[in-house]
Amino acid sequence: MQIVRAQVLGMCMGVRRAEEKAKKAAQRAMKSGKPVFTYGPLIHNPQAVRALEDLGVKVLDPEAFERGELDEKANNSIVVIRAHGAPPEALERLGSLDVEIVDATCPRVLKSQKKAASLIEKGYSLAIAGDRSHGEVTGILGYAPGAKVVQNAEEAAVLAKEWERRAVALIAQTTIKKSEYDAIAAQFKAHCPSFLAFDTLCPATAERQKALKQMAEKVEALLVVGGKNSANTQRLFMAAKETGKPAWHIETAAELPKEIFQYTSVGLTAGASTPDSMVDDVESTLIKGEHHGHAS
């Protein structure tokens, strides 16, 4: 079996940086005896989160923390802010406790937070294109009181009609697809004479999708490796299916479908929160052809 890796795949700069900061915090915590937490799951990859747990890094539930239920637990600890960032109230609350804060917010997300705050300050009605329940969006909303989230073009059309007499600005969750963002922006453009769009998309998502499409032309089937709870991995899988080639989304080598072994060439890609080790493991399992006793 020939295995072709996408030219761009796996962990992006922001996630890699957050993971390194968390590992360093875990080493310091072992020496000082302090507990170490991440504010919410550090990255959307269950295996990577488990690997951090093995180093003693536990997850603080953001909702319970914001309700004030975890103050005692967090006291005298190290807390790593994940790549998605956190709302300012959470940072203030952590600051009021005896907590060492390690800020691993992705620089691109920080930029979005600042942009959102300045647009609200300038009097714009702000819309955020993205997933309402995503950690990054929740964090940005904390910096932009009164901002509204639109998840698709239909929601944007409704809000744009409501806001047609206002000065409107739009920013995006860094990991949404460019085509989704453009469809949302088009609705505001059509209804709001005073409208500004800021493309705050992270190129990591588009780069992985572009590399996937180039690779798909050279292979018979596609494998997308990454957390089932990762938005950018899900979108990568959608893009894989759109190529018309047989495609699977798996988290680990143990999930490799037996059908994959019937192909002579398989393309391999991974979401922006997938550790290198997971991709290597899938590749070596394919090469061995050991899954279900298949010979490649």
SERO-4910 file (N, C-alpha, C, O; in steps of 0.05 Angstrom, whole numbers):
BEGIN
 pado doro    nc1    nc2    nc3   cac1   cac2   cac3    cc1    cc2    cc3    oc1    oc2    oc3
  Met    A     17    -24      0      0      0      0     18     25      0     37     27     15
  Gln    A     10     44    -18     25     69    -18     10     89      0    -14     93     -3
  Ile    A     24    102     18     12    121     36     23    149     29     47    154     30
  Val    A      5    167     23     13    195     16      3    214     38    -21    215     45
  Arg    A     22    228     50     14    248     71      9    275     57     22    282     38
  Ala    A    -11    289     68    -17    316     58      8    333     64     21    329     84
  Gln    A     14    353     47     37    369     52     35    386     77     55    392     90
  Val    A     10    393     85      6    407    110    -15    391    125    -37    386    116
  Leu    A     -7    383    149    -26    367    166    -19    369    195      4    376    202
  Gly    A    -38    362    212    -32    360    241    -30    387    255    -40    408    245
  Met    A    -18    386    279    -19    409    297    -10    436    285     10    437    271
  Cys    A    -26    456    290    -19    483    281     -1    496    302      2    486    324
  Met    A     10    519    295     28    533    313     15    539    340     28    534    361
  Gly    A     -9    549    340    -23    557    366    -27    533    385    -22    536    409
  Val    A    -35    510    374    -40    486    390    -13    475    400    -11    467    424
  Arg    A      7    474    383     33    463    391     45    480    414     56    469    433
  Arg    A     42    506    411     52    525    431     38    520    458     50    520    479
  Ala    A     11    516    457     -5    512    481      3    486    495      6    485    519
  Glu    A      8    465    479     15    439    490     43    441    503     47    430    525
  Glu    A     61    455    490     88    458    502     87    473    529    100    465    548
  Lys    A     71    494    529     68    510    554     56    493    577     64    495    600
  Ala    A     36    476    570     23    459    590     43    438    600     43    432    624
  Lys    A     60    427    583     79    407    591    100    420    610    108    408    630
  Lys    A    109    444    603    128    458    620    116    464    647    129    462    668
  Ala    A     90    473    647     76    478    673     75    453    689     77    454    714
  Ala    A     70    430    676     68    404    691     95    397    704     96    387    726
  Gln    A    117    403    690    144    398    701    148    415    726    159    406    746
  Arg    A    141    441    724    144    459    747    127    450    770    135    452    793
  Ala    A    102    442    763     83    433    784     94    409    800     90    407    824
  Met    A    107    391    785    118    367    799    139    375    820    140    363    841
  Lys    A    155    396    813    176    405    832    163    420    855    171    416    878
  Ser    A    143    436    850    131    453    871    109    439    887    102    448    908
  Gly    A     99    417    875     77    403    889     50    416    885     30    407    897
  Lys    A     49    437    868     23    450    863      7    434    843     18    421    826
  Pro    A    -20    435    846    -36    423    825    -35    440    799    -31    464    801
  Val    A    -38    428    776    -38    443    751    -63    436    735    -70    412    732
  Phe    A    -76    457    725   -101    453    710    -99    467    683    -82    485    679
  Thr    A   -116    459    664   -121    475    640   -149    486    642   -167    473    653
  Tyr    A   -153    511    633   -180    523    634   -196    512    610   -194    522    588
  Gly    A   -212    491    616   -225    476    595   -205    457    583   -181    459    588
  Pro    A   -214    438    566   -195    419    553   -176    436    536   -184    453    520
  Leu    A   -150    431    540   -129    447    527   -133    448    496   -132    469    484
  Ile    A   -138    424    485   -142    423    456   -164    402    450   -170    385    467
  His    A   -176    404    427   -198    386    421   -188    360    410   -192    353    386
  Asn    A   -173    345    427   -164    319    420   -163    303    445   -146    307    463
  Pro    A   -181    283    448   -183    268    474   -157    254    481   -150    253    505
  Gln    A   -142    244    461   -118    229    468    -96    248    478    -81    241    497
  Ala    A    -94    272    466    -75    291    476    -82    301    504    -64    305    520
  Val    A   -108    304    509   -116    313    536   -109    291    556   -101    297    579
  Arg    A   -114    265    549   -107    243    567    -77    242    572    -68    236    594
  Ala    A    -61    247    551    -31    247    554    -23    268    574     -5    264    590
  Leu    A    -37    291    574    -31    313    593    -39    304    621    -26    310    641
  Glu    A    -62    290    623    -72    280    649    -51    262    662    -47    262    686
  Asp    A    -38    246    644    -17    227    654      6    243    666     21    232    683
  Leu    A     10    268    657     31    285    669     21    300    693     36    316    705
  Gly    A     -4    295    700    -15    309    724    -32    334    718    -40    348    736
  Val    A    -36    339    692    -51    363    684    -82    356    683    -90    340    667
  Lys    A    -97    369    701   -126    364    702   -141    386    688   -130    408    683
  Val    A   -166    381    682   -182    401    667   -201    415    687   -216    402    702
  Leu    A   -201    442    686   -221    458    701   -245    463    683   -242    472    661
  Asp    A   -268    456    693   -292    461    677   -299    491    677   -305    502    698
  Pro    A   -297    505    654   -301    534    653   -328    543    665   -329    563    680
  Glu    A   -349    528    659   -376    537    669   -378    535    699   -388    553    712
  Ala    A   -368    513    710   -368    510    740   -351    531    753   -357    541    774
  Phe    A   -328    537    740   -309    556    751   -323    584    751   -321    599    771
  Glu    A   -336    591    729   -348    618    727   -372    621    747   -379    643    755
  Arg    A   -383    598    755   -405    599    775   -393    601    803   -408    603    823
  Gly    A   -366    600    805   -353    603    831   -351    577    847   -346    577    871
  Glu    A   -356    554    833   -356    529    847   -328    517    851   -324    498    866
  Leu    A   -308    527    837   -282    514    837   -260    531    850   -236    525    847
  Asp    A   -268    553    863   -248    571    875   -228    556    893   -204    560    891
  Glu    A   -239    539    910   -222    525    929   -203    506    915   -179    504    922
  Lys    A   -214    492    894   -198    473    879   -175    487    864   -152    478    863
  Ala    A   -181    511    853   -161    525    836   -141    540    853   -119    547    844
  Asn    A   -148    546    878   -130    561    895   -102    548    898   -100    524    900
  Asn    A    -81    565    897    -54    555    900    -47    534    879    -35    514    885
  Ser    A    -54    540    854    -48    522    832    -37    537    808    -34    562    809
  Ile    A    -29    522    787    -21    534    762    -44    529    742    -53    506    740
  Val    A    -54    549    729    -76    546    709    -66    555    682    -58    578    678
  Val    A    -68    537    662    -60    543    635    -85    551    619   -104    535    617
  Ile    A    -84    575    608   -106    584    590   -102    571    563    -81    573    551
  Arg    A   -122    557    553   -119    542    528   -116    560    504   -120    584    505
  Ala    A   -110    547    481   -105    562    456   -130    578    448   -127    599    436
  His    A   -154    569    456   -179    583    449   -182    609    465   -199    626    458
  Gly    A   -167    613    486   -169    637    502   -191    634    523   -203    612    526
  Ala    A   -196    655    538   -217    655    559   -228    683    562   -215    703    556
  Pro    A   -253    686    571   -265    712    575   -250    728    597   -239    715    615
  Pro    A   -251    755    596   -236    770    616   -246    765    645   -230    766    664
  Glu    A   -272    759    648   -282    754    676   -268    730    688   -262    730    712
  Ala    A   -263    710    671   -250    686    681   -221    692    689   -212    682    710
  Leu    A   -208    708    673   -180    716    680   -179    733    705   -161    730    722
  Glu    A   -199    750    708   -201    767    733   -205    749    757   -193    753    778
  Arg    A   -223    730    754   -229    712    776   -204    696    784   -198    692    808
  Leu    A   -190    686    764   -165    671    769   -145    689    783   -131    681    801
  Gly    A   -144    714    774   -125    734    785   -131    740    814   -113    747    829
  Ser    A   -157    737    822   -164    743    850   -157    720    869   -158    723    893
  Leu    A   -152    697    857   -144    674    874   -114    671    874   -100    686    860
  Asp    A   -103    653    890    -74    649    890    -67    629    868    -63    606    872
  Val    A    -66    640    843    -63    623    820    -41    635    802    -39    659    798
  Glu    A    -23    617    792     -4    625    772    -17    620    745    -23    597    738
  Ile    A    -21    642    729    -34    639    703    -13    635    681      5    652    679
  Val    A    -16    614    666      1    611    642    -17    615    618    -34    599    612
  Asp    A    -13    637    604    -31    644    582    -21    631    556     -1    641    544
  Ala    A    -35    610    547    -27    597    521    -47    604    499    -50    590    479
  Thr    A    -62    627    502    -81    635    481    -65    639    455    -44    651    454
  Cys    A    -77    628    434    -64    630    408    -62    660    400    -81    675    404
  Pro    A    -38    668    390    -35    697    383    -57    707    364    -65    730    365
  Arg    A    -67    689    346    -88    697    327   -114    703    342   -129    721    335
  Val    A   -119    686    362   -144    690    378   -142    715    394   -161    730    397
  Leu    A   -118    721    406   -113    746    421   -119    770    403   -131    789    412
  Lys    A   -111    768    378   -115    790    359   -145    794    355   -155    817    353
  Ser    A   -160    772    352   -189    774    349   -203    786    373   -221    802    371
  Gln    A   -193    779    397   -205    790    422   -201    820    422   -219    835    429
  Lys    A   -176    829    415   -171    858    415   -187    872    394   -197    894    399
  Lys    A   -189    860    370   -204    872    348   -234    875    357   -246    896    352
  Ala    A   -245    854    369   -273    855    378   -277    877    398   -297    892    396
  Ala    A   -259    879    417   -262    900    438   -260    928    426   -276    946    434
  Ser    A   -242    932    406   -239    959    395   -263    966    377   -271    990    376
  Leu    A   -275    947    364   -298    952    347   -322    960    364   -338    978    357
  Ile    A   -326    946    386   -348    953    404   -343    981    416   -362    997    418
  Glu    A   -318    987    423   -311   1013    434   -317   1035    414   -325   1057    422
  Lys    A   -313   1029    388   -318   1050    368   -348   1052    361   -355   1069    344
  Gly    A   -364   1036    374   -393   1039    370   -405   1021    348   -429   1025    341
  Tyr    A   -390   1002    338   -401    984    318   -419    963    331   -414    955    354
  Ser    A   -440    954    317   -455    930    325   -438    907    313   -434    905    289
  Leu    A   -429    889    331   -410    868    322   -423    841    320   -437    832    338
  Ala    A   -418    828    297   -427    800    293   -402    783    292   -382    790    280
  Ile    A   -404    759    304   -382    740    303   -391    716    287   -411    703    295
  Ala    A   -378    710    265   -385    686    249   -371    662    262   -347    660    263
  Gly    A   -387    643    272   -375    620    284   -395    603    299   -419    606    297
  Asp    A   -384    584    315   -401    565    330   -405    576    358   -386    580    373
  Arg    A   -430    580    364   -438    592    390   -426    579    414   -419    592    434
  Ser    A   -423    552    413   -413    538    437   -383    534    438   -372    521    456
  His    A   -369    545    418   -340    541    416   -325    558    436   -333    581    440
  Gly    A   -305    547    449   -290    561    470   -279    588    460   -278    607    475
  Glu    A   -269    588    436   -257    613    425   -278    635    423   -273    658    430
  Val    A   -302    628    414   -324    647    410   -333    658    438   -337    682    442
  Thr    A   -336    639    457   -343    647    485   -323    667    496   -331    687    508
  Gly    A   -297    662    491   -276    680    500   -279    708    487   -277    728    501
  Ile    A   -283    708    461   -285    734    446   -309    750    456   -307    774    460
  Leu    A   -331    736    461   -356    750    470   -351    765    496   -363    785    501
  Gly    A   -333    754    513   -326    767    538   -313    794    534   -315    812    551
  Tyr    A   -300    798    511   -287    823    505   -305    842    489   -298    865    484
  Ala    A   -329    832    481   -346    848    464   -375    847    473   -391    834    460
  Pro    A   -381    861    495   -409    861    505   -428    870    484   -424    891    471
  Gly    A   -450    855    480   -470    862    461   -466    850    433   -483    852    416
  Ala    A   -443    837    429   -438    824    403   -457    800    400   -465    788    419
  Lys    A   -463    794    375   -481    771    369   -466    750    352   -450    757    335
  Val    A   -472    725    357   -459    703    342   -478    694    320   -502    689    325
  Val    A   -468    691    295   -483    680    274   -469    655    264   -445    656    257
  Gln    A   -484    633    263   -471    607    257   -472    600    227   -458    583    218
  Asn    A   -490    614    212   -493    608    184   -505    631    169   -513    651    182
  Ala    A   -508    629    143   -518    651    126   -548    658    133   -556    681    132
  Glu    A   -563    637    141   -591    641    148   -594    659    173   -609    678    173
  Glu    A   -578    653    193   -578    669    218   -568    697    212   -578    717    223
  Ala    A   -548    699    194   -537    725    186   -558    742    172   -560    767    177
  Ala    A   -575    730    155   -595    744    141   -615    757    160   -624    780    156
  Val    A   -623    742    180   -642    752    200   -631    776    216   -644    797    219
  Leu    A   -606    772    225   -593    794    241   -587    818    223   -591    841    232
  Ala    A   -579    814    198   -573    836    180   -597    854    175   -595    879    174
  Lys    A   -621    842    174   -646    858    170   -652    874    195   -661    897    193
  Glu    A   -647    862    218   -651    876    243   -632    900    246   -639    920    257
  Trp    A   -608    896    236   -586    916    240   -582    934    216   -562    948    215
  Glu    A   -601    935    197   -594    949    171   -588    978    174   -575    990    158
  Arg    A   -599    991    196   -594   1020    199   -569   1025    216   -562   1048    221
  Arg    A   -555   1004    225   -532   1008    242   -506   1006    227   -504    996    205
  Ala    A   -485   1015    241   -457   1011    231   -449    983    241   -447    979    265
  Val    A   -445    964    223   -441    936    230   -413    927    223   -402    934    202
  Ala    A   -401    911    240   -375    899    235   -377    869    239   -393    859    256
  Leu    A   -361    854    224   -362    825    226   -333    814    229   -315    822    214
  Ile    A   -330    796    249   -304    781    251   -311    751    251   -335    744    253
  Ala    A   -291    734    249   -296    706    247   -281    690    268   -259    697    277
  Gln    A   -294    668    277   -279    647    292   -256    639    274   -260    634    250
  Thr    A   -232    636    285   -208    631    268   -210    605    252   -197    603    231
  Thr    A   -226    586    261   -226    559    248   -249    554    229   -251    531    220
  Ile    A   -266    574    224   -288    567    205   -278    568    177   -257    579    171
  Lys    A   -294    556    159   -286    554    131   -290    581    117   -310    595    123
  Lys    A   -272    588     99   -274    613     85   -300    616     70   -312    638     70
  Ser    A   -310    595     58   -335    596     43   -359    602     62   -378    616     54
  Glu    A   -358    591     86   -379    596    106   -379    626    114   -399    639    116
  Tyr    A   -354    636    119   -351    664    127   -360    682    104   -374    702    109
  Asp    A   -353    676     79   -361    693     57   -391    694     53   -402    715     47
  Ala    A   -404    671     58   -434    670     55   -447    687     77   -468    700     71
  Ile    A   -436    687    101   -446    703    123   -442    733    116   -460    750    120
  Ala    A   -417    740    108   -410    768    101   -428    778     79   -436    802     80
  Ala    A   -435    762     60   -452    770     37   -479    780     46   -491    799     35
  Gln    A   -490    767     67   -516    775     78   -516    803     90   -533    819     85
  Phe    A   -494    808    105   -492    835    117   -487    856     96   -498    878     97
  Lys    A   -471    849     76   -464    867     54   -490    875     40   -493    898     32
  Ala    A   -508    856     36   -533    861     21   -552    879     36   -568    893     24
  His    A   -552    878     63   -572    892     78   -563    916     94   -578    934    100
  Cys    A   -536    917     99   -526    939    116   -508    958    100   -485    950     93
  Pro    A   -517    982     94   -501   1001     78   -474   1007     92   -454   1011     79
  Ser    A   -475   1008    119   -450   1014    134   -440    988    145   -447    980    168
  Phe    A   -422    974    130   -413    947    138   -384    943    134   -373    950    112
  Leu    A   -370    933    154   -341    926    152   -337    897    158   -348    887    178
  Ala    A   -322    882    141   -316    854    147   -286    851    152   -270    861    137
  Phe    A   -280    837    174   -252    832    180   -247    802    178   -260    786    192
  Asp    A   -228    794    161   -222    766    158   -202    757    179   -178    761    176
  Thr    A   -213    747    201   -196    738    223   -192    707    222   -186    695    243
  Leu    A   -196    696    199   -193    667    196   -163    659    198   -146    674    189
  Cys    A   -158    637    210   -131    627    212   -124    612    186   -140    595    178
  Pro    A   -101    618    174    -95    604    149    -90    574    153    -91    559    133
  Ala    A    -86    565    178    -81    536    183   -104    519    172    -99    498    161
  Thr    A   -129    528    176   -152    512    167   -152    510    136   -154    489    125
  Ala    A   -149    533    123   -149    534     94   -125    518     82   -128    504     62
  Glu    A   -102    521     95    -78    507     85    -82    476     86    -74    462     67
  Arg    A    -94    466    108    -98    437    110   -119    428     89   -116    406     78
  Gln    A   -139    445     84   -159    437     64   -148    437     36   -154    419     20
  Lys    A   -131    457     30   -119    459      4   -100    435     -1   -100    422    -22
  Ala    A    -84    428     20    -65    406     18    -80    379     14    -71    361      0
  Leu    A   -103    377     28   -120    353     25   -130    350     -4   -128    328    -15
  Lys    A   -139    372    -15   -150    370    -43   -128    362    -63   -132    346    -81
  Gln    A   -104    373    -59    -81    366    -77    -74    336    -74    -68    323    -93
  Met    A    -74    327    -49    -67    299    -43    -88    280    -54    -82    258    -64
  Ala    A   -113    288    -52   -136    270    -60   -133    261    -89   -143    240    -97
  Glu    A   -121    278   -106   -118    272   -134    -99    248   -139    -99    236   -160
  Lys    A    -82    243   -119    -61    222   -123    -68    195   -110    -53    176   -113
  Val    A    -91    194    -96    -97    169    -80   -126    159    -85   -142    174    -97
  Glu    A   -131    135    -76   -157    123    -80   -176    128    -56   -201    129    -60
  Ala    A   -165    131    -32   -182    135     -9   -168    154     11   -144    158      9
  Leu    A   -184    165     29   -173    186     47   -178    180     77   -200    169     84
  Leu    A   -159    186     93   -162    183    122   -157    210    135   -136    223    130
  Val    A   -175    218    152   -172    243    168   -169    236    197   -187    223    208
  Val    A   -146    243    209   -141    235    237   -145    259    255   -134    281    250
  Gly    A   -160    256    277   -164    278    296   -188    274    313   -205    256    308
  Gly    A   -190    291    334   -212    289    353   -240    292    340   -243    309    322
  Lys    A   -258    275    348   -286    277    338   -299    304    348   -318    313    336
  Asn    A   -287    315    369   -297    340    380   -282    365    370   -286    387    380
  Ser    A   -266    361    349   -250    383    338   -264    394    314   -269    381    294
  Ala    A   -272    420    316   -286    433    294   -271    433    268   -282    428    246
  Asn    A   -244    439    269   -230    441    244   -225    413    232   -223    410    207
  Thr    A   -223    392    249   -221    365    239   -247    356    225   -246    343    204
  Gln    A   -269    363    237   -295    356    225   -298    370    198   -307    358    179
  Arg    A   -289    395    196   -290    409    170   -271    397    150   -277    396    126
  Leu    A   -248    387    159   -229    374    142   -241    349    130   -238    342    107
  Phe    A   -256    334    147   -269    309    139   -291    316    118   -295    301     99
  Met    A   -306    338    123   -326    346    104   -313    351     76   -324    343     56
  Ala    A   -290    365     77   -276    371     52   -266    345     39   -265    343     14
  Ala    A   -258    325     55   -249    300     44   -272    286     30   -269    275      8
  Lys    A   -296    286     42   -319    273     30   -327    288      4   -336    275    -15
  Glu    A   -323    314      4   -330    330    -20   -313    323    -45   -320    329    -67
  Thr    A   -290    310    -40   -273    303    -63   -285    279    -78   -277    274   -101
  Gly    A   -305    266    -66   -317    243    -79   -302    217    -74   -312    195    -82
  Lys    A   -279    218    -61   -264    194    -55   -275    182    -29   -285    196    -12
  Pro    A   -273    155    -25   -281    143      1   -264    156     23   -239    159     20
  Ala    A   -277    165     45   -262    179     66   -272    170     94   -295    165     98
  Trp    A   -253    169    113   -260    162    140   -247    182    160   -225    193    155
  His    A   -261    188    182   -251    205    203   -246    187    227   -265    176    239
  Ile    A   -221    184    235   -214    167    258   -198    183    279   -184    202    272
  Glu    A   -200    174    304   -184    187    325   -157    173    329   -137    185    333
  Thr    A   -159    146    327   -134    130    332   -132    107    312   -151    101    297
  Ala    A   -109     95    311   -104     72    293   -123     49    298   -130     34    280
  Ala    A   -132     46    323   -150     25    330   -177     27    316   -192      7    313
  Glu    A   -183     51    305   -209     55    291   -206     52    261   -225     56    247
  Leu    A   -183     43    252   -179     40    223   -200     20    212   -202     -2    222
  Pro    A   -215     29    191   -236     10    180   -223    -12    164   -203     -7    150
  Lys    A   -234    -36    165   -220    -58    151   -221    -53    120   -203    -63    106
  Glu    A   -241    -38    111   -242    -32     82   -218    -17     71   -211    -19     47
  Ile    A   -204     -2     89   -182     15     79   -160     -2     67   -144      7     50
  Phe    A   -158    -28     77   -136    -45     68   -139    -56     40   -122    -69     29
  Gln    A   -163    -50     28   -167    -60      0   -156    -41    -20   -155    -47    -44
  Tyr    A   -148    -16    -11   -138      4    -30   -108      2    -33    -94     -5    -15
  Thr    A    -98      9    -57    -69      8    -62    -56     35    -54    -32     36    -50
  Ser    A    -72     56    -53    -61     82    -45    -80     97    -26   -104     99    -32
  Val    A    -70    107     -4    -87    120     16    -74    147     24    -50    148     29
  Gly    A    -90    168     24    -81    194     32    -86    199     61   -107    192     72
  Leu    A    -67    211     75    -68    215    104    -67    245    110    -48    258    102
  Thr    A    -86    255    125    -85    282    135    -95    283    164   -105    263    174
  Ala    A    -91    306    177    -99    308    205   -106    337    212    -95    356    201
  Gly    A   -125    340    231   -134    366    240   -113    381    255    -92    370    262
  Ala    A   -118    407    259    -98    425    271    -93    420    301    -76    433    313
  Ser    A   -108    401    313   -103    395    341    -94    366    345    -95    355    367
  Thr    A    -86    353    323    -78    325    324    -48    323    328    -32    333    312
  Pro    A    -39    309    350    -11    306    355      3    289    333     -9    271    322
  Asp    A     28    295    328     44    280    308     44    250    313     42    234    295
  Ser    A     45    243    339     47    215    346     23    199    337     25    175    329
  Met    A     -1    212    337    -25    198    328    -24    192    298    -32    170    289
  Val    A    -14    211    283    -12    208    253      9    186    247      4    169    230
  Asp    A     32    187    262     53    167    258     42    139    264     48    119    249
  Asp    A     26    137    285     15    111    294     -4    100    272     -3     76    266
  Val    A    -20    117    261    -39    108    240    -23     99    216    -29     78    204
  Glu    A     -3    114    208     14    107    185     28     80    189     28     63    171
  Ser    A     40     76    212     54     51    216     35     27    217     42      5    209
  Thr    A     11     31    228     -9     10    229    -18      2    200    -21    -21    194
  Leu    A    -21     23    184    -28     18    156     -6      2    142    -11    -17    127
  Ile    A     19     10    147     42     -4    134     43    -33    142     47    -51    126
  Lys    A     40    -37    168     41    -65    178     17    -81    168     19   -105    165
  Gly    A     -5    -67    164    -29    -81    154    -39   -101    175    -52   -121    169
  Glu    A    -33    -95    201    -39   -114    222    -69   -113    230    -79   -132    241
  His    A    -81    -90    225   -109    -87    234   -127   -108    222   -127   -112    198
  His    A   -142   -122    238   -159   -144    229   -144   -166    213   -156   -181    197
  Gly    A   -118   -167    218   -102   -188    205    -99   -184    175    -95   -204    161
  His    A   -102   -159    166   -100   -155    137    -71   -152    129    -55   -140    143
  Ala    A    -64   -163    106    -38   -158     95    -41   -136     74    -60   -135     59
  Ser    A    -21   -117     74    -25    -95     55    -15   -104     28    -16    -88      9
***
